[in-house]
Amino acid sequence: MNNPVPTAPTAEAQGFSRLVPCLLRRHGWSILALILIGVIGWFYVGLIDTEIIGFTHDDGVYIIAGKALNLGQGFTLLHVVGHPPQIKYPIVFPLILSLVWRINPNFPENLQWLNYITIAFGLASFWLLFRLLRQMAGFPAWLALVVIALTASNFFFMYFFSTVMSEAPYLFFSLLTLWVFFRLHTREDRFSIRSILLLVLLSVITFHTRVFGVAIMAAIGSWLLLNRQWRNAVVYGAGSLLLGLIPWTLWIKTQTPPLNDLTYPLVNAYSNYGLEFVHNFLNSNYIDSLGFVLLSFMLRLLEDLFPLIPNFFQIYPKLEHTGHWDWPIEILTISSTYFLFGYYLLQGISVIRKSYSDKRFNPTPFSVPGLYLFFYALVAVLWNYQDQMTRFITVITPLLWMYFFKPMVPTIKGLQFGLNKANLKAICLVLLCVLLTTVSMWPAANSYRVIHTSRSQHWVESGKYRGLWKEYQDAFAYIKRALPEEAPLSVASDVVFHLYTGRPTFYTFYASLQRGRGGKHVKDAVPKLMRSLDYHGVKYLVAEPHMQMRTVRHPVNEIARMLLEAYPERFQRIYTTPHQMISIYRILPPQ
């Protein structure tokens, strides 16, 4: 029996067989990075809530501003009675969301795609981060992947980057600006006018995504001045002012309604963050409070990078009644975390004091990423907005990790010549960071599991009232069925009620009260709020539970309760949800 003669592989087959090993050899780490980013995307998509949006408030404002742009009604707040101009947030993110509204104008059917936009920007940011760490900071590929994993597993990243918030697009545009700056700088010792104009464009887009983009403008402008590129500094500064700061400032100045007792609730609730910055700056005694603000910033920094300390007894509740066998674990983990944080601060000081030898990354003692972090932290501290400090820090987490590991990079690269004490120490520090992050994030209250559970089951909050969303749906159905379409609602969750009922709203929350400094004169503020409701023609009041940090703190929102107690004759209850969690009142004319 004759054996068949094997045929020689075709040229195409030989070429393909050589192509795959070549791709793996040349781009293996990039392919691995794409796989890791894809896995992160899969996990983030699992965090999307396909039914609920708006209780964070900012997310609903972004969505409604995008809807207004799509409908051709300008950059306005459609959900607010009178449709005033939108001066709280810049235009870039709502403009991007308007594209989703154009493709699918049906809400909440388009909610999933609105979330996809945020996740897409987050994943693109991770890819940019990988390129920056590899080429700009000189990280070995495996360490760049570790930084991506540490960043992506951060609780605040998981929370804000899987819903409709501006953190993800801001991070993308800020990293893109840094990436383009690095690429241009590797080709040109002194930037050409074309390169400067490109940097102006990217910086302006970053600024018009979030006003914190002023930090990247300050960083690039300062770097040009420190490197004595006078002409480029003037061109960049003029372009940033003419296209960024001046147009936004003029928009705020010309579109802010006059402030008086009747307009205060709406003007104050939707005032611009820049105005809040100026107000906080002028009304804060920084001589007395600077130490407290800096401490708050440092604690938020610790919570962002190493969340084990603030979440320790949520992670291991049994340790509150610990026996002596558990104490070594507690002492070890806490001391390790403080050691890492102290090491991080010392590394930051060393970064400021000396220049790196890698001239591509740091030709002067000051680099653009370092200047950007400095100005960003400066703005965050001067803002003195402690409730938002965690959100401020979230978008610089990747760069914080970069500067944490950057001094170790030359030592880690020495592994190719053999293991020694120095690179062993660096490897142990990297593994300790990974271990502490894993220990703190996996079983913690601040974990992927908690976000996934609450969003997949459509909880308004994670407390005992798990049926609260059904109560809201019953209230929405009654409003759409029984109340006039143009009748304004006085309600705390104003963006939520507009999105799900289409009714104009009047924001009734703490920002609606003229409480004075330190919360004084609350009783005097309630009559002013009532007069403002009458002035704006508000016909109905929705009394919903007071929620804080996704937990029901009181059955009735405090401001609604104040109004009901102060003017019982003005309110007539017309509807209560089945479990009496939400009530709707008709506001009667004054006697």
N, C-alpha and C positions, 0 to 999 in steps of 0.2 A: 504494500500500500504506500503510495507516494505521499509524503508530507507536503502541504502547500508551502510554497516559497513565500516568506514574509516580504511584504511590499515596503519599500522605503517610505518614510513619512513625507508628506508633501511639503513644499517650501512654506506654505501658510501655516501648517501645523508646527513646523520647526520654529517659525518666527513667533508664534503664540507661546510655545513652550519656553522660549528665551525671554519673552516680554514679561511674564508673570514674576519670575525671580528677580528680574531687573527692577520692576515696579516695587516689589517688596523690599529690595535692597536699598533703593534710592528714596522711596516714599513710605516705608513701612510704618514709621512713627506717625506720619501724617494720617495714614489710613487708620491706625489705632486711635488717634485723636478723634477722627470723624466717627468711629464706632462708639467711643466713649460719649461724645456729644449726642449721638443718636440715642444711646441708652438714657442719658439725662433727659432728652426730649420726651422719650416714652414715659418716664416717671412723671415729668411735669404735666404732660397731657392728662395723666391720671388724676391730677389735682384740680382739674377744671370743674367748676360748678356750672352745669348746663341750665340751671333754672334761676339762681339767685345772683343778683348784682346790685350794688348801690349802697349797701349798709356801711361800707368803708367811707362813703360819701365822695371821695375824690374820684373813684372809679366811675360812679354815675355821672359826675360832672363832665369828665372826659368824653363819655359816650354821648351825652346829650349835646355837648358842643360839636362833636363830629356829626351828629344828626342835623343840627342847625346848618352847618356848612353844606351838607349834602342837599338840604332843601332850599338852598339859596337864600336863607334868612340871615346870613352874616354870622359873625363870631359872637353869638348871643347865648343867653341862658334861657332856653325854651321853657324850662320847667318852672321858672320864677314868674310870679305875677308881673305883668308889664314887659316881660322879655328884655331885661336890661343887658347891656354889653357884657361880654365875658372878659374880665380883667384879672381874674385870679391866677390863671395858668396861661403860659404861652401857647402858640397856635400849632406847632409842628405835630404833636401827637394827635390832637383832635383832627387835624387835616388828614393824617394817615388813616384814622378810624373812619373818616367820612367815605373813604374808598370802599370799606366793607358795607356801609349803609347804601352806597350806590349799587353795589352788586346784589345785596339782599337787604331791602328796607324793612323786613318783617322782624319785629322783636317779640318774643325772645328767641325766635328761630335762628337769628344771626349771632346770638350770644357766644356760641362755641367758636365762631370764626373771629369774633372780637378778641377772644382769649388767645386764639392761635397767633394773632399778630404779635402779642407780647412775648409769647414763647419763642417765636421765630427770631425776634430781636435778641432775646437772651441767648439762644443757641449760636447765632451769628457772633455775639459778643465773646462766647467761649472760644470760637475759632480764631477771632482776632487776638484774644488773650494768648492762645497757644503760639501764634506767629510772633507776637511781641516778646514773649518770654524766651523763645528760641533765638530770635535774630537780634532783638534789641538788648535784652538782658543777658544773653549767652547761656541760658539754662540748658542743661541736658534734657533730652526729650522726656525721660521718665519723670523728672522733677516737675516739668511743665504740666504733665498729666496729673500729678499729685495736687498741684495748685488748682487746676480746674476742678478736680474732685472735691477738694476742701471748700472751694467757693460754692459749688453747686449744691453741696449738702448742708450749707448754712441755712438755718431755719428762715431767716428773713429773706434770703434769696428765694427759697422755695415758695414762700408766701406771696411776695410781691411780683415775682417773675412768672407766676402762673395765673395771674388775674389781670384785669385791664388797668394797669398802673404805668406811670411814665418812667419808672426806674430802669426797665430793660432797654427802651429806645435811647434813654440818656446815656446809659453805660455803653451802648453800641457806638453812638456818635462821638462820645469822648474818647473811647479807645481807637476809633477810626481816625480821629484827629491826631492822636499820638502816633499812630502807625504811619500815617502819611507824613507827619513831621520827620519821623525817623528815616523813612525811605528817601525823602527829599534831601535830608541832611547828609546821607551817605553819598549822594551824587554831587552835591554842591557845598563848597565851603561857605560861600555867601549866597543866600537865597536870591533867585531871580524874582522880578516883579510878578511873573506868572505864578511862581510857587507861593509867594506871599498872598496873592489873591485867592489861591486855592485854600490856603490855611485860613484866611478870613472867612471864606464861604463855609467851611466845615465848623469853625468856631461859632459862627453865627447860628448855624443849624443847631448845634449843641445848646447854645444859650436859649434859643426859641423852643427847645424841648423842655428844659428846666432852667430857671434863672440861675441856678448854681453853676451853669456854664460860664458865668463871669470869672470863675476861678481858672478855667483853662485859657480864657482870654488874657488874664493877668499873668499866667505862667509863661505863655509864648511871648507876650510883649516884654516881660521882664528878662527873659532869656536873650532876646534880641538886643536889649539895652546892655546887659552884662557882657555880651560879646561885641559890643560897639558897632553893631549894624544899624547905624543911626537912621539911614534912609528907610530901610525895611521896617524899623520900629515905628517910624512916623506913618508909613503906608498901612501897616497892620493896625496900629491904633486908630487911625482915621477910619479905616474900613469897618473895624469892629464897632466903633461909635456910630457911624452913619447907618449901618445895616442892622445893628443889634441893639445897643443900649438906648440910643436916641429914639428910634421908632417905637420901641416898647414903652419907654417913659412917656412919650407924647400920647400914645394910645391910652395909657392909664390916666394921664392928666386930663385929657379931653373927654373921656368916656365915664369917669367916676361921677355918679350923681351927687348933688349937693347933700351934705350931711346935716340933718336936723332931727328933732324928736320923732317925726313921722317916717323918715326914711332910714333912720339908724339901723333897725333890725336887718334890712336887706343889704345896706351898704357895708355894715360891719361884718356880716356873715360872709360876704363875697368880695371883701376888699383884697387888694393885690398883696402877694407875699412880700413884694418889695416895700410896700408901705408899712407892712407889719415889721419888716426889718428895721426901717427907719424909726418906727414908734418904739420898738423894743430897745433900740440903741440909745434913743434920746431919753427914755424913761427908766433905764436901768442904771443903778449905781454900781458901775463895774469895779470901782475901788473896793467896795465891800463884798460884791458877789462874784468877782472874777475867779477866786479860788474855788468857790462852789461850782461855777460853770465848768471850769477846767476839770474838776473832779468828776462831774457828771459826764463830760466828754470821755474821760479816761475809762470810767465804768462802762459806758456804752461800747467803747472800743474793746474792752475786755469781754463784754458779753457777746460782741459780734465775732471775735476771733476764737475765743475759748469759752463757750457757753456753759461749761461745767459748773462754775461757781454759782451763778444766779439760779441755776436749775437743779442744784445738787439734791435737795430733799424731795424735789418732784421726781428726779430720776431714781433715787433710792430711798423711798419713804420709810423703809424699815430702820434706816440709820438714825431716825429721830428717837427711836427707843433702842439704841444700839447696845450690843454686848461688846466685850473687850475684843472679840475676834474681828469685829467689823471696823474698829477704830483704825487699824493699820491701813485699810483700804481708803478710808476717808482722808487720813493724814497724807497718804501717798499721792492721791489724785489732786487734792487741793494744793499741796506744796509743788507738785509738778506743774500745775496750771500757773501759779504765781511765778514760778521760776521761768517758764516760757514767756510770760508777759513781761517780766523784768528784763529778760534777755532781749526781747523785741525792742523795748524802749532804749536799751543801751546800744543796740544795733542802729536804731534811728539816729541817735546822737553821733555815732561814728560815721554814718552816711553824710551827715551835715558837715562834719569836720574835715573830711578828706575826700579827695577825688579818686575815682576808680582809674585803673590803668587802661581800661578798654576805651580808647578814644572814640570809637564809633558810638558808644552809648553815652559817654560823659566827657566831652572835650573840655569842659570847665568844671570847677567845683560844684556847679549847680546844673542839674539836668531838668528838662521840661517836666517829666513825671514827678520828680521831687518837688519842684516849684508848685506844680498843680496840687499835690497833696497838702503842701504848706498853705496855699491860699484857700483851698477847700476847707481845711480845718479852721482857718482863721475866720472865714465867713460863718461856719457852723457855730463857733464859740461866740462871736459877736452877735449873732442872731438871738442867742439866748432863748431858743425855742426848745426847751428840754423834752417836751412830749414827742417831738419829731426827730430827736437826735439819732435814734436808731435807724430811721429811714435815711437820714443824711449820710450815715456811715456805710450803709449797705452797698451803695454804688461804688465805693472806693475799696471795698474788701479785696478784690483781685490785686490791686496795687499795694495794699498793705501786706498781703502775703508775698508779693514780689520782693518788697524791701526786707521782709523777714528772712527770706532764703538767699537773697542776692549775695551777702558777704560769704556764704558757704559755697558758692558755685565754684570758685577756683579750687577749693579743697576737695569738693566732690568730684570734680573732673580729674583729680589726681588718682582716682581709683584705677584708672587704666595702667598706672605704673605700680600698682600694688596697694595693699591695705596698710594703713598706719594709724596712729592715735588720732591725728587731726581729722582725716576723712571718716574714721569710725565714729568720732564725736558728732560730726555733721549728719551722718546717716542716722544715728540714734535720735538726734533732735527732730529730724523729719519723721521718723517712725513714731516718736512720742506725740507729735502734732496729730498725726493720723489716728493714733490710738485714742487720744483724749477726745478728738472730734467724734470718733465712732462711739465711744462710751457715752458721751454726753448727748448725742443726737438720736441714737437709735431707740432707747426705751423712754426718752424724755417726754414731758408734756409738750415741749416745743419740738415736735418731730414730724416727719413725713406722714406717719401713721395717723396722727391727730388731724392734720389738715385734710388728708384723704378721706377720713371717716366723716368729718363734719360736712365737707363739700359734696361727697358722693351721696350722702343721705339727706342733703339739703337742709341742714340745720342753720337757723339764723344765728344760733350760738351753741356752745357746747355744754350748757348747763342742763338743768332738769326739764326745761320747757322745750322738748324736742319736737313738739307739734306746733310750734309757734308759726312756722312758715305757712302751715295750712290755715291758721287764723288770719294771716295777712292775705292769703288768696281769697278767703271768704269776704274780707273787707274790700278787696279790689273788685270782686264780683258785684257786691252791693253798690259801690260807688258808680260803676259803669252802668248798672241797671237803673238806679233810682235818682242819682244826682245829675243836675244839668252839666253839660260838657264844659262850659266856660266858667263854672263856679269854682273860685279858688279855695284850696284846702290849707288850713293852718296845721302843719304837721312837722315833726322832728325829722323823719326819714323822707325829706322832700323829694330827692331824686328818685327814690324807690317808688313812691306813689305816682310820680309823673310817668316813669317808664312803664309801669304796669296798668295805669288807668288813663294816661294822656291828659290829666287835669293839671291846670296851673297850680302852683303851690306857694306857700309863704313859710319860710324856714322859721320854726319855733323851737329854738334850743338856747343854750347858754349864751351864744354869740348874739342872740336877739335882745338881750337885756342890757340896758345902760347901768351897769352895776357900779361904775366908778372904780378907782384904783383899790386893789385889794378886795374886791367883791362887795364894797360898801353900797348902801342905798338901794338894796334889792327891792324893798317895799315900794320905793318911789318909782322904780323901773317898771313895775307891773302895770300901773295905769297908763304909762307912756306906750307900752306894748299894745294895750287894748285900743288906744286911740289910733295906733298905726294899723292895726287890723281893720278898724272901721274905715280909715283913710284909703286903704288899698282894696276895699270892697270884698274882704274875705267873708264867706258865708258859712263855712263849716270848719269845725275843729276835730281833729283825729287825736284821741288820747291812746297812745300806744305804750308798751312797757319801756322803762328806761334801761337801756343796755350800755354796758361799758366793757370793753375787751371781750366782746361776743358773749357776755353773760348778763342775764336779767338781774338788775340791782333793785328795781322797785316796780310794782305792777303798773304804775302810771308815770309817764314822763314828768319830770319835776316842773318844767315850765308850764305844761298843760295843767298840772295840778294847781299851781299858783293862780292861774287864770280862773279855773273852776271854783276855787275857794274864795277868790276876791270878788267875783261877779257871778254868783250862782243864778241870779235872775236873767242873765244874758244867754245862758246855755241850756238847750233842750236836747236831751238824749233821744236819738232817732234810731240807733242801731247798735247792737252789741254782738260780737262774734260768739259762736256756740260755746266756747269755753271762757267767755268774758275776759279775754286778754286785750281786746281792742274795742274801743267804743267810739262812735261818731256822734257829734253834737251839731245841732243847727245853732248858729249865732243869731240871736234875736236883735232887732233894732233897739237902740238905747231908749229908755223911757223918757 
